[in-house]
Each structure stands twice: as structure tokens, then as C-alpha cells.
């Protein structure tokens, strides 16, 4: 169902990415989960409960779009939030979910169900964005331990409002994606800084 060499490369890349994200403070302890598409049926995904600064290839497994493991290990509880994205868009090749302090705090205090950002040059780091004058919209979802229900809510919102580049879960973190792991990491790095700008603005201009 998948090429073992592709899986090995994806697993190592996810381990390397995990160390970077942990070092930046975006994925503390066992929080967060990351994945890479292997083909049109499955993806490589971080296992549940693994410290993200200490990942090894043995901590990566393969799951299908229903979230069922195809290799040994326990999938992340949030697997369906990854597979929802892969199923809806064949162009998505990687998904990163992180728990940075900036994202978690801002998601808790932002009153609207959507965070709109415009006027920042860094917006052009997102694929397809060519001007700072555009408005980028990031939905905010209430945290929910029923991941199937949350994934369905994400899909409904995307059908109604467009896919966008990322979304936030209140008190939890962010999900972002890209055509491959490199683009996805660029999106995440840009998003973290944009959220940081927004949080600093709130200190100067409270809601």
C-alpha cells in the first residue's frame, strides 16, 4: 500500500522537523503531531505520546484516511484532523500541528470565530499570496476531545469559507499545511510570527 523507502524518508524528515519545533518551543513535551503524505491512500504520522524533541523513526507510523494504523504503533488521537486535509486536497503533502505559547494564548483571548490579518509583508510567505494588502483569515474552533466531530466541523467550515492556509483550536494550537514538508514548515514559521505580531498589537491596542 506504500513504498517502504518513501516511508523511511518521511519518517526521518518528521523526526528532524520535530527536533527543530521542540527547540523553538512550539511543541513542548509530547504535544503536537506531524504528518507527510505517502500516496493517495495513506500518510506517515507521529505516534501518540512521543516526546517531539526525541523522535526516532520507530515513533512514526503509517495510517490510512480512516485513521487506521497500517504499521505497528498507536496513532495520535488527532489523526483525523490530518487525514481530513489529505482527503480534501490531493495537493497537500504535509501537515504540522503545534502548541506554541503565542498560538495557544492568542486563540484563548481572541473573541471572534475568525482571526483576520492584513498589512504584513510576511503574509507573502504563504503559497499563492502575492501582496501584503490581502486579508488572510484563520478560523478558530473550540477545543473538542471528539476528534471526528471536530474534523467534520473543520471540513464544513472549509466548504463554506475556503480552505485557507491554517486554523487555530482554542487553548490548543494551530494546524497548517503545504505541498510538502518544506513549504508546510515555511507556512508554520510565518504563521507563528504573524500571530506574534497580532499578540503584540493587542498589548498596545487592547480589544
TAQUIMO-V714135 format. One line per field, one symbol per residue. ss: DSSP state (@ for helix, = for strand, . for the rest). phi: phi as a letter, one per 40 degrees, with the letter a starting at -180 (. if undefined). burial: I if it has 9 or more other C-alpha atoms within 8 Angstrom, else O. A space follows every 50 residues. Layout:
ss=???
phi=???
burial=???
//
This chain:
ss=...@@@@@@@@@@@@@@@@@@@@.........=====....======... ......@@@=====....=.....=...@@@@@@@@@@.....=====.. @@@@@@@@@....=====..@@@@@.........=======.....@@@@ @@@@@@@@@@@....====...======..@@@@@@@@@@@@@@@@@@@@ @@@@...
phi=.acdcccccccccccccdccccccgcbcfccgababccacbaacacccgc cccbcbdccbbbbcccgccbbchccdcbdccccdccccacccbabbbbbc dccccccccccccabbbagbdcdcccdgcbacccbbbbcbbccacccccc ccccccccccbgcgbaabbcgbibbaaacacccccccccccdccccdccc ccccbdc
burial=OOOOOIIIOIIIOIIOOIIIIIOOIIIIIIIIIIIIIIOOOIIIIIIOOI IIIIIIIOIIIIIIIOIOIOOOIOIIOOIIIIIIIIOOOOOIIIIIIIII OIIIIIIOOOOOOOIOIIOIOOIIIIOOIOOIOOIIIIIIIOOOOOIOOI IOOIIOIIOOOOOOIIIIIIIIIIIIIIIIIOIIIIIIOIOIOIIIOOIO IIOOOOO
//
